[in-house]
């Protein structure tokens, strides 16, 4: 059970414009994540803006974005995040074999050099915070400045998502 109540959109008419925006930008549904976030409308609005920019307005390829998100979910034990993104990851071109290999990706043969560089960057940012020059050089060769900022924001942002979900024990719909 979640550690904060889910806001019922029907009992808070003052939130209707924000709820409609969330639904419009998130496939027509109000996920439990947003029902929890609506306890702080300003945070919910900022969250929506950040993650809409990351997921829907960036130049970074969706495959690398979803690869990063899925690895973060594995590292942080964030089942909700993982389950929510499986369909997006598969649609973006990741295979089920790659998703299955994420816990032990360094031992797997299903990831090419670009994937490995992204996964190494995710691991460094998530587990160590600081990124070594060696790890950074590998991703730097793959992405221009904009894509690198978007990849870094994706990793930082989705670490926020998993920490929020896990700390407040938000369960899946």
BAMARDO-648286 format. One line per field, with one value per residue: residue number from 1; residue in three letters; x, y, z of N, C-alpha, C, O, CB in turn. Coordinates in steps of 0.1 Angstrom, whole numbers. Glycine has a CB too. Layout:
! BAMARDO-648286
pakol	NUM/...
torza	ALA/...
nxx	X/...
nyy	Y/...
nzz	Z/...
caxx	X/...
cayy	Y/...
cazz	Z/...
cxx	X/...
cyy	Y/...
czz	Z/...
oxx	X/...
oyy	Y/...
ozz	Z/...
cbxx	X/...
cbyy	Y/...
cbzz	Z/...
! end
This chain:
! BAMARDO-648286
pakol	1/2/3/4/5/6/7/8/9/10/11/12/13/14/15/16/17/18/19/20/21/22/23/24/25/26/27/28/29/30/31/32/33/34/35/36/37/38/39/40/41/42/43/44/45/46/47/48/49/50/51/52/53/54/55/56/57/58/59/60/61/62/63/64/65/66/67/68/69/70/71/72/73/74/75/76/77/78/79/80/81/82/83/84/85/86/87/88/89/90/91/92/93/94/95/96/97/98/99/100/101/102/103/104/105/106/107/108/109/110/111/112/113/114/115/116/117/118/119/120/121/122/123/124/125/126/127/128/129/130/131/132/133/134/135/136/137/138/139/140/141/142/143/144/145/146/147/148/149/150/151/152/153/154/155/156/157/158/159/160/161/162/163/164/165/166/167/168/169/170/171/172/173
torza	UNK/UNK/UNK/UNK/UNK/UNK/UNK/UNK/UNK/UNK/UNK/UNK/UNK/UNK/UNK/UNK/UNK/UNK/UNK/UNK/UNK/UNK/UNK/UNK/UNK/UNK/UNK/UNK/UNK/UNK/UNK/UNK/UNK/UNK/UNK/UNK/UNK/UNK/UNK/UNK/UNK/UNK/UNK/UNK/UNK/UNK/UNK/UNK/UNK/UNK/UNK/UNK/UNK/UNK/UNK/UNK/UNK/UNK/UNK/UNK/UNK/UNK/UNK/UNK/UNK/UNK/UNK/UNK/UNK/UNK/UNK/UNK/UNK/UNK/UNK/UNK/UNK/UNK/UNK/UNK/UNK/UNK/UNK/UNK/UNK/UNK/UNK/UNK/UNK/UNK/UNK/UNK/UNK/UNK/UNK/UNK/UNK/UNK/UNK/UNK/UNK/UNK/UNK/UNK/UNK/UNK/UNK/UNK/UNK/UNK/UNK/UNK/UNK/UNK/UNK/UNK/UNK/UNK/UNK/UNK/UNK/UNK/UNK/UNK/UNK/UNK/UNK/UNK/UNK/UNK/UNK/UNK/UNK/UNK/UNK/UNK/UNK/UNK/UNK/UNK/UNK/UNK/UNK/UNK/UNK/UNK/UNK/UNK/UNK/UNK/UNK/UNK/UNK/UNK/UNK/UNK/UNK/UNK/UNK/UNK/UNK/UNK/UNK/UNK/UNK/UNK/UNK/UNK/UNK/UNK/UNK/UNK/UNK
nxx	8/5/24/15/-17/-36/-46/-79/-92/-118/-127/-114/-119/-104/-80/-85/-76/-48/-49/-61/-42/-21/-32/-35/-8/1/-10/-38/-44/-45/-20/-10/14/11/-12/-2/17/0/-6/10/5/22/46/38/32/57/72/58/63/92/95/80/95/118/109/93/101/128/159/175/177/149/154/179/172/151/166/183/165/153/175/181/158/162/186/177/157/131/102/76/84/99/80/62/77/84/67/73/100/103/89/106/127/143/150/133/152/173/162/159/185/195/201/226/243/269/279/265/259/243/243/255/285/277/253/265/282/263/250/271/275/250/252/274/265/243/251/276/276/297/313/337/364/370/346/329/341/335/307/306/316/295/273/260/262/236/222/237/233/205/206/219/202/180/189/195/169/152/163/154/126/124/133/114/91/97/104/79/64/47/23/17/-9
nyy	-12/22/49/74/90/83/108/115/123/131/142/166/192/215/206/198/209/203/175/168/176/159/134/138/139/115/92/91/81/83/76/57/68/95/101/100/120/142/151/172/196/215/202/180/192/202/179/165/183/180/152/149/164/148/123/128/150/150/146/124/90/68/41/40/56/41/18/28/36/11/-3/13/8/-19/-18/-3/-18/-13/-22/-12/9/-6/-25/-7/3/-18/-23/0/-2/-26/-17/2/-12/-28/-62/-90/-108/-91/-75/-94/-99/-77/-76/-88/-77/-73/-98/-108/-116/-101/-74/-47/-27/1/0/-12/9/28/14/12/38/44/27/38/65/58/41/50/78/97/99/82/93/75/60/81/91/70/72/98/97/86/104/136/170/177/153/140/155/150/122/120/135/118/96/107/116/94/79/95/89/61/62/78/62/38/47/57/36/30/13/-7/0
nzz	0/-8/6/8/2/-27/-49/-56/-86/-91/-68/-65/-81/-86/-96/-121/-147/-147/-143/-167/-185/-178/-184/-212/-220/-212/-224/-219/-194/-158/-141/-111/-101/-108/-94/-68/-69/-73/-48/-43/-63/-77/-78/-92/-117/-125/-126/-147/-168/-170/-176/-199/-216/-216/-226/-248/-264/-270/-288/-285/-293/-290/-283/-270/-248/-236/-230/-211/-191/-184/-174/-151/-136/-131/-116/-94/-83/-90/-96/-105/-123/-141/-151/-163/-184/-201/-224/-239/-242/-258/-281/-289/-299/-284/-274/-260/-250/-245/-225/-206/-200/-187/-158/-156/-176/-184/-188/-209/-243/-260/-263/-282/-289/-286/-270/-247/-239/-232/-211/-193/-186/-175/-152/-139/-133/-117/-97/-87/-89/-96/-128/-145/-166/-186/-190/-197/-221/-238/-242/-251/-277/-291/-290/-298/-283/-275/-274/-255/-232/-230/-226/-201/-185/-187/-173/-148/-142/-143/-122/-102/-105/-99/-72/-60/-65/-51/-24/-16/-19/-42/-59/-88/-112
caxx	0/13/26/7/-29/-38/-56/-90/-94/-132/-130/-106/-121/-94/-69/-90/-68/-36/-52/-64/-29/-14/-38/-32/6/5/-18/-52/-47/-39/-13/-8/25/6/-22/6/23/-10/-6/17/3/33/56/33/33/71/75/52/71/105/94/75/106/127/103/86/106/142/166/180/169/141/160/189/164/145/176/188/154/152/187/179/147/168/195/171/147/119/93/66/91/103/68/56/85/86/61/80/114/101/85/118/136/150/144/131/165/181/156/162/200/199/207/240/245/283/282/256/264/232/245/266/293/269/245/274/287/252/248/282/272/239/257/283/257/234/258/288/273/307/315/351/367/370/332/324/346/328/294/308/319/283/263/263/259/222/219/244/225/193/208/223/189/171/194/192/154/146/167/144/113/125/135/101/82/101/103/65/58/36/21/12/-24
cayy	0/35/56/86/87/87/119/112/135/134/150/178/198/225/200/193/213/196/161/166/177/146/124/141/136/101/81/91/76/89/65/58/77/109/102/103/133/153/156/185/200/222/192/172/200/203/165/163/190/174/139/150/168/137/112/131/161/150/141/111/79/61/28/43/61/30/9/34/35/-3/-7/20/1/-31/-15/2/-27/-5/-30/-4/15/-17/-30/4/6/-29/-21/11/-7/-35/-9/10/-21/-38/-75/-96/-114/-80/-71/-105/-99/-65/-77/-93/-73/-74/-112/-111/-113/-95/-60/-42/-17/13/-4/-14/22/35/7/15/52/43/21/48/75/53/34/58/92/103/91/82/98/64/57/93/91/60/77/110/93/82/114/150/176/177/139/136/161/142/109/123/139/106/87/113/117/81/75/101/82/49/65/82/51/29/53/59/22/32/0/-5/0
cazz	0/-9/19/7/-4/-41/-50/-65/-95/-90/-56/-65/-93/-89/-103/-134/-158/-146/-146/-182/-192/-175/-193/-226/-223/-207/-230/-215/-181/-147/-134/-97/-99/-108/-83/-56/-72/-72/-34/-45/-77/-83/-81/-103/-129/-129/-130/-160/-178/-172/-182/-212/-224/-218/-233/-261/-271/-272/-300/-282/-298/-280/-280/-259/-237/-229/-225/-198/-181/-180/-165/-139/-129/-126/-105/-82/-79/-91/-104/-112/-134/-150/-158/-171/-196/-209/-237/-246/-246/-269/-292/-293/-306/-276/-275/-247/-246/-240/-212/-196/-197/-181/-145/-157/-189/-188/-192/-220/-257/-267/-264/-290/-282/-282/-258/-236/-235/-225/-199/-184/-182/-165/-140/-132/-127/-107/-85/-82/-91/-105/-140/-149/-179/-195/-193/-204/-234/-246/-246/-258/-291/-297/-290/-298/-270/-271/-270/-243/-221/-228/-220/-187/-179/-186/-163/-135/-140/-140/-109/-94/-106/-91/-58/-56/-64/-40/-11/-12/-21/-51/-66/-102/-114
cxx	9/13/20/-6/-29/-49/-66/-94/-109/-135/-122/-107/-111/-82/-73/-81/-54/-38/-54/-51/-21/-19/-35/-17/10/-5/-32/-55/-40/-33/-12/3/20/-4/-14/12/13/-12/1/16/14/44/51/34/48/76/70/60/85/104/88/86/116/122/98/92/121/146/172/171/162/147/170/182/158/155/181/177/152/163/185/169/153/177/188/159/133/109/83/73/94/91/62/64/88/80/69/94/113/97/97/128/144/143/142/143/174/175/160/177/204/206/222/245/260/287/274/263/253/233/257/274/286/261/254/279/275/250/259/280/261/244/266/275/248/240/269/286/284/310/330/352/366/355/326/329/339/314/295/310/306/273/268/259/245/218/225/237/212/195/211/210/180/176/192/177/148/151/158/131/114/126/121/91/85/100/88/57/45/35/15/-3/-29
cyy	12/42/70/83/91/98/114/124/139/143/163/185/209/219/195/197/205/181/159/167/164/135/125/137/122/91/80/85/84/78/68/68/91/111/105/117/145/158/169/189/206/212/183/179/200/189/162/170/184/161/139/155/156/126/115/142/161/145/127/100/71/48/30/48/50/20/15/33/21/-7/0/12/-12/-28/-11/-7/-21/-13/-22/2/5/-21/-20/5/-6/-27/-10/6/-17/-27/-2/1/-29/-51/-80/-102/-103/-75/-81/-104/-87/-67/-81/-89/-74/-89/-117/-108/-106/-80/-56/-32/-4/11/-5/0/29/28/10/29/52/37/31/59/70/48/43/73/98/93/93/88/87/61/69/93/81/65/90/108/90/93/128/157/175/163/135/143/154/129/110/127/127/98/94/113/104/74/82/94/69/52/70/71/41/35/54/46/24/19/3/-6/-14
czz	0/4/19/0/-19/-42/-60/-73/-94/-78/-55/-79/-96/-96/-117/-146/-158/-148/-161/-189/-190/-184/-207/-229/-219/-212/-225/-202/-170/-139/-119/-93/-98/-97/-70/-58/-70/-57/-34/-59/-84/-87/-92/-117/-134/-133/-144/-171/-181/-180/-196/-221/-226/-227/-247/-269/-274/-285/-298/-287/-287/-275/-268/-247/-229/-223/-211/-187/-175/-171/-152/-130/-123/-114/-92/-77/-80/-101/-112/-124/-145/-158/-167/-184/-205/-223/-246/-251/-258/-282/-298/-299/-297/-276/-261/-241/-240/-226/-202/-192/-189/-167/-146/-171/-193/-192/-204/-233/-266/-269/-272/-283/-278/-270/-246/-230/-227/-211/-189/-178/-172/-152/-132/-125/-116/-95/-79/-82/-100/-116/-144/-163/-189/-199/-201/-218/-243/-251/-254/-273/-298/-299/-291/-285/-266/-266/-257/-230/-219/-222/-205/-179/-177/-174/-149/-132/-136/-127/-99/-94/-97/-76/-52/-54/-53/-26/-6/-15/-30/-59/-79/-102/-115
oxx	19/4/20/-6/-22/-59/-63/-98/-111/-146/-122/-98/-109/-74/-64/-77/-49/-30/-49/-49/-14/-12/-32/-15/21/-9/-38/-66/-30/-40/-13/2/23/-6/-20/11/17/-19/-1/24/17/50/59/38/50/83/78/63/89/111/90/88/121/129/97/87/126/139/173/159/167/145/170/186/160/152/183/180/151/161/188/171/150/176/193/153/124/109/80/67/92/91/57/58/93/87/70/98/121/102/98/138/152/131/147/146/181/183/163/180/216/215/230/251/263/297/276/271/255/224/268/270/289/260/250/280/278/248/256/282/262/241/265/276/246/236/271/293/280/309/335/343/361/352/319/321/336/310/287/306/305/264/279/254/242/212/219/236/208/187/206/209/173/168/187/173/140/145/154/125/105/120/118/85/75/95/85/45/34/44/9/-10/-41
oyy	13/41/77/74/100/96/110/134/151/149/170/185/212/227/190/188/200/175/149/160/159/128/116/132/118/82/70/85/91/71/79/75/99/122/113/125/156/168/178/185/204/213/180/173/198/188/157/164/182/159/130/150/154/122/107/144/170/139/119/100/69/44/23/45/49/14/7/29/19/-14/-6/10/-16/-34/-14/-3/-23/-10/-25/2/8/-21/-23/9/-4/-29/-12/9/-16/-30/1/7/-37/-52/-75/-102/-105/-73/-78/-109/-86/-60/-76/-97/-77/-91/-128/-99/-105/-74/-61/-28/1/19/-1/1/35/34/11/31/59/43/32/62/78/50/42/80/104/81/104/87/90/60/67/96/84/64/93/116/91/93/131/150/172/161/127/136/151/124/103/122/126/93/87/111/103/65/76/91/67/44/66/69/37/28/52/46/19/14/14/-12/-16
ozz	7/12/29/-9/-23/-36/-72/-68/-97/-78/-45/-87/-108/-102/-124/-154/-169/-156/-166/-199/-199/-190/-214/-240/-221/-204/-226/-198/-173/-131/-114/-83/-89/-93/-61/-48/-66/-55/-25/-68/-95/-97/-101/-127/-146/-143/-152/-181/-192/-189/-204/-232/-238/-236/-256/-280/-280/-293/-307/-284/-276/-264/-258/-235/-217/-213/-202/-176/-163/-161/-141/-118/-112/-103/-81/-67/-71/-113/-123/-135/-157/-171/-178/-194/-215/-233/-258/-262/-267/-293/-310/-304/-302/-279/-251/-229/-230/-217/-190/-181/-185/-164/-138/-178/-205/-199/-209/-234/-278/-275/-270/-271/-267/-261/-235/-218/-216/-201/-177/-167/-161/-141/-120/-114/-106/-84/-67/-75/-111/-115/-145/-171/-201/-211/-210/-227/-255/-262/-263/-281/-310/-307/-287/-276/-254/-256/-249/-220/-208/-214/-197/-168/-167/-166/-140/-121/-127/-121/-89/-83/-89/-68/-41/-44/-46/-17/5/-13/-27/-65/-82/-93/-116
cbxx	-10/6/41/15/-41/-41/-49/-102/-91/-140/-128/-91/-135/-90/-65/-104/-65/-30/-65/-73/-21/-15/-54/-34/14/5/-11/-59/-41/-49/1/-6/36/0/-30/17/29/-23/0/32/-9/39/59/18/28/80/69/37/73/111/87/63/114/130/93/72/103/148/177/183/178/127/167/199/154/135/188/191/140/151/200/174/136/176/204/165/149/121/86/61/104/109/58/56/98/80/47/82/120/90/73/124/145/150/153/120/172/181/141/159/208/188/200/241/242/292/278/243/268/219/245/261/304/261/238/286/291/239/247/296/268/228/266/293/248/225/264/300/273/320/306/357/381/376/324/328/361/326/285/321/328/276/255/256/263/213/223/259/222/186/220/233/182/172/209/197/148/148/182/141/110/136/145/95/82/115/109/59/54/39/11/18/-28
cbyy	0/44/57/98/94/75/132/107/131/122/141/174/205/231/188/198/228/197/157/177/189/142/124/155/146/101/69/84/61/97/63/45/76/112/89/93/134/148/146/183/209/233/183/169/214/207/155/168/205/171/129/161/179/130/105/134/174/142/150/109/69/59/22/53/71/23/8/49/39/-13/-3/34/-3/-39/-4/16/-32/9/-41/7/22/-29/-34/17/12/-42/-17/23/-15/-45/0/17/-13/-32/-85/-107/-120/-68/-70/-118/-100/-56/-88/-108/-58/-70/-121/-104/-126/-99/-54/-37/-13/18/-17/-22/31/34/-8/15/61/34/9/54/81/42/21/54/99/105/96/68/104/51/55/106/88/47/80/117/81/72/112/158/191/181/129/141/176/141/102/134/150/98/85/128/122/71/79/116/78/40/75/93/43/24/67/70/16/44/-9/-17/8
cbzz	12/-20/21/-1/2/-50/-55/-57/-109/-91/-43/-63/-93/-75/-95/-137/-158/-132/-138/-187/-186/-160/-191/-229/-215/-192/-228/-225/-180/-138/-140/-90/-110/-122/-81/-54/-86/-77/-24/-41/-77/-74/-68/-101/-127/-117/-120/-160/-174/-158/-173/-213/-217/-204/-225/-257/-264/-261/-305/-266/-306/-285/-292/-264/-241/-239/-235/-201/-187/-192/-172/-141/-138/-137/-110/-85/-64/-97/-95/-102/-129/-143/-147/-163/-191/-203/-236/-237/-234/-266/-288/-281/-314/-261/-283/-248/-257/-249/-214/-202/-210/-179/-137/-155/-191/-176/-180/-218/-263/-261/-250/-303/-291/-294/-261/-240/-247/-233/-201/-192/-194/-171/-143/-142/-138/-113/-90/-90/-77/-97/-152/-148/-179/-189/-180/-196/-234/-238/-234/-252/-292/-288/-277/-310/-271/-283/-281/-243/-225/-242/-227/-186/-186/-199/-164/-135/-152/-151/-106/-99/-121/-96/-56/-66/-77/-43/-11/-20/-8/-61/-57/-110/-126
! end
